[in-house]
Each structure stands twice: as structure tokens, then as C-alpha cells.
């Protein structure tokens, strides 16, 4: 992963909560951002209806076309467009793929949960950097909108175990909430269901938990406290009592992210409870950074 790639690479990540563009270069195994953009979400109720809302398809395709133009303006080749569970699990996900091809000529690739986990892990390792002390394999949690990827591995051996679970923050919000967002009773049910769904992995006492993804980063926006299971549990309940519009305005979040943040915090709490871990760290790297690293390797031969 080392060496400098002079030509930047571009990745568009079509997720449940946001469509992201990252243009970046690689130097000594680290991704150096050149520019980035984000747009509104795609999913909009996929877990309840099984389909992407029809009105969102042309809007998403136009955003992807624009991002392709931004990538070109920043010296990158044609961007790689990756679609995760928001599109992968939708009955009409193919319609978005076709609309993107028609609108921009770009080919969207539906990646599996396993590939999503691999790229997220690579991005997390890169974000942690050379100064991170790997006392044991880390448990990396990539909490998306539709799914959560759990990866156990380290910088030397890479991913050793991985699993993709339907625990994304959009999906759990829709599944466990009778209203707009889950109340404390519903959050308790969410945590219980999450704990039961998690794999029975035996983790070393030295294994650290590292969370990546937009929801994990959003948690850092609303609290500076150490992210223990108890803190995350209380934070989820506190956030569920604040109107999403108010939370978004006061904390600098999108309304969509604010709506699903209680479920995200509750899921992270459940993971710490299940594996009896004291706290977790949030890394600012994930699937896009992992994809940039993979593209850089291909470009470098």
C-alpha cells in the first residue's frame, strides 16, 4: 500500500444515508483527500417497502453524474461507482444502475457485503495510521444505513473474520420504531435483537473496537465523552427525545442522519455489551478510502 500515486483516484459510494464522492491520492499507505462531495440519500424506506422511491432514482443519477464531472475537474480518471446495501437489497436497484448508465455513462457496481467489509477494513487501517499500536486484532465495525459489517483483523494479516448483518441505522430505525424514531422501550428491544444477532466470536481482552462510517462519525459530533456502552445507551435515549430537525440544526447533521442516530448509538452500545468491551474508537476512514487504496495499487501495477 506504500508509495505515492501522482494521479488521484476517485470513488463514488452510493450508500443509504448519503452519496459520497472522494478524490484522493495515496502516499505511504495513507489516503490524502483532494476533494470530496456528498448528496442526499438513496434508500428512503427500502427496509419497509423493499424498493427505492421512484422519485429518488433520477435525483441520485444526476448527483452521480455531477460527481463524475467534479472528479474529472480534479484530475482523476473515470470514478469507480460502488453501491452498497441501499441498492443491493432493493428490488428496483437495477433501475438505478440503468439510470446512472443512461445519464452519465458510468457503470455502477453492486458490491457484496464481504467486499464492503474488506474495503472498509482497509480504509480503517489506513486511517488509524502507522502510529496505532496493534496489541491484538481489532474489531472494526462499519455501521452503514442498511447493513453493518464486522471485521476482525490487523494491519499485518488483514481481515481474518467478517460478517455482514442487517443492522444498519436506517434499517433498525424502520424496523424497531413505530414512529419517526425509536423511543427508549424500542431502543431496548433494538439492543437485545442486535446482541442476539452478533456472531459468537471469542475476542482477546486486548482486542480494541474501532467504528467507522457516517453514523459513527456523527456520534462524535454530538458528544466528546468516552464512548462506553453505558454512555452510548444513554446517548441514544437522549437523542431519541430531541426532534430530528432540531438535532440536525444544532449539531450540524443532515435531517436523515439525525433521524437514525439514536438507533446507531444503540447498536454500537449493543456491540460493546455483547463482547464485553469497555469502549470504542471512531476512525475517520472506511469504504471510500479502502477503494482508493485498491485503485492506487491497480494503477501502480
N, C-alpha and C positions, 0 to 999 in steps of 0.2 A: 504494500500500500504506500510505500515511500516514493520519493521523487516528486518533482514538480511537473505538472501538466500545464504548458503555457496556454493552450486553448481551453477556455472554460467549457464546462458541460452543463446541460440544462435538463431538469426533471420537472414534470408536472404531475402532482399527486392529487388524484380525484378521490377525496375522502368523504365521509358522511357529513362532517361539520363544516368543512372548508375545502375549496380547490386551491392548492398552493403551487406556486412556481418557485423553484430555486435554481439560480445560475451560480455556479461555483467552480473554483479551481482547487486542485489538491497539492498540498506541499507537506512532505514528511508525514504522510498518513492523516493529515488534518484537512478538512474541507474549509476553504476560505470563501465566504459568500461574496459574490459580485453584486447580485441584486436578488430581490425576492418580491413576490406579489401574492395576494390572497383574494379570494372571491367568495361568494355566498355558497351555502351547502347544496348538495345534490339530493340527499336521501329523502327528507320530508315524509316520514311515516312508512318507510319500507317495511318495518317490522310488523306494522298493523295491517297494511294493505298488500304487501308483497310486491309493490310497484313504485317506481319513481314517478312523482307527479308529472303529468304530461307537460305542464307549463314550465317546469324546470329544465327540461331537456334542451330546448333551443338556447335558453339562457346560459346553461353550462357549456354548451358547444361554442357559443360566442366568447365566453370567458377564456376557454382553452385556446381559441384562435388568437385572441389578443395576447395571451401569454406567450404563444409561439412567436409572435412578432416582437415582443419585448426581449425574448431570448436571442433572436437574430440581431437586434439592435445592440446587444451586449456581447456580440462576437461568438456566440455559441452555435453549434450545429443544430439541426432539427431536434427539438426536445423529445425525450422519451416520456410518453404519457402512460402513467400507471394508474389503474383503477383497483381499489380495494373493496372491502365487503359491501360498501354502499351500492356499488354497481354489480358486483359479483353475485350478490344474493337477490337482486331484483329480477322479477320475471321479464321486465322490459329493458334490462340493462343493455341488450343488443341494440335497442333503438338509439340509445345514447352513443354507442360505438359507431353506428352508421351515420348519425347526425354529425359527429365530430369529423368523420372521414369526408362527408359531403361538404361541410363548412370550411374546413381548413386543410384537408388532405392529410392530416395527422392520423396515425394508427394508434388507437388506444389498446393497451394490453391489460387484460384481466389477470391479475396475479393471484396465485393461491395463497392461502393462509400461511403455508410453510415458507414461501418465498418472501411474503410480507414480514414474517418473523426474522428470516435471515438478514434482510436488508435493514430492518430496524435494529437488530443487534450490532451489525457493522457500524451503523450510524452512532449508536450509543457508545461503543468502544472508542470511536474516533473523538466523540465529544468529551469523554472522560479524560482523554489525553495521556501522554506518557508519564505524567506525574501521579496518576492514580495507582495506588498500591493494591495489587490483586492478591489478597491473602487467601482467597478461595474463589471458585467460580461464583459469578454474580447472577442473581435472578433479575433479568431485565423484563419489565412489564411495559408493553406498548399498548396503551389504552386508547383505542380509537373510538369512532362513533358507533360502528356496527359490531366490531369484534375486539377482543383483547388477545394479544399474543404474549405468551410467557416463554421466555428463552433462558435456559441455564447454560452458562459458558464463561469463557475467559478470553483475554486478548491473544493468548498463545494457541490454544486449541480450537478457538471459535465456539460456535453453538454445539452443545452436547445433547441437550434435550429441548424440545419445543412443542408447544401445543397452541392451537387457535380455538378460542372459546367465544360463544355469543354473549359476551359481557361488555360490549361497547356502551358508552354512556348514552347514546341515543336509544339504543335497543332496550337497555334496562329502564330508562325513563318511561318509555312507551309501555313496557311490559308490566312494571310494578306500580305505575301511577294511574289512579282513576281520574285525576285532574290534569292540570298542566305540568305539575312536578310532584314527586313523591313526598308524602308527609312523613313524620317520624315513624309511625307504625309501618308504613310501606317501605321505608328505608331499612327497618329492622328485618323485614321479610327479604329484601334485596340482599342484605349482607349474609343472611342464612343460606339463601339459594346459591350465592357466589361461593361461599365456603364449601358447600357440598359439591359444587361443580369442579373445583380446582383439583388438579392431579395430586396423587399421593406421593409426592417427591420427598425424599429424605434429604434435607439440606444441612450442611455443616453449620455449626454455630458461627463460623466466620463468614458465611455467605451473606453478602450485602444485597439489598433490594434497590434496584435502580429503575425509576419510572421515566418513560419518555412519551411523547405525544402532546397534542394541543391541550387536552384536558388536564394532564399532569402539570404542564407549564401554567395553565390558568389557575390552578390551586396556589401556586407560588405568588400569583398576583394578589390574592385575597388574604394571605397570611404569611407572616415571617417566622412563625413558630416552627419548632422541630416537628416533622411530620410523623408523629406516632399514630398508632391505631386509635387510641382514645381521642387524640386531637382531631384526626380525620373524621371520626364518628360524630363528634360534637360539631365540627365544621359543617358537615353535611346537613345536620339538623338545623343549624343556624341559617345556612344558605337557603334551605327549603322554606324558611319563614319570610324571606325577602322577595318581593316581586321581581321577576326576571328583568323587567325593563329598568327598575331602579338599580338592581345589582349590576347590570350591563353598563349603565351610565356612570355609576360611582366607581367601578373597578376597571373601566376601560375594556370591557369584553363585548363581543357581539351578542345580540339577544339570544341567538341559537346556543352559543356556548354557555351563557348564563343559565339558560333553562335546564341544561343537562349536567351542570356542575355538581349539584347535590348527589346525584347518582354516581358520578365519577369519584367523588371523595369517599362515598360509602363503599364502593368497590375496592378502592385502594386500602381502606381500613380492613375489609374482609380478607384481603390477601395477606396483610401483616398478621392478622389474627390467626389465619389458617396455618401459617408457617412459623408462628411464634417469634416474629422478628420485632425488634424494638422500634425501628423507624425506617424510612426510606429516603433516598436521594433522588432529585429530579435532574436528569441530564438534558441539555439543550441540543439534542441530535436525534435522528431517527431514520425513517424510511427514505426520505429525500437525500440525506447525507450518505446513507448506505448505497443508494443508487448512483450518486455522483462518484463515489469511490469505485464502484463496479465499472462505470463507463470510462473512468480515467484509466483503469487497468486495461480495458479493451483498446482504448486509443493509444496507449503506450506499448501495445504489443505484448 
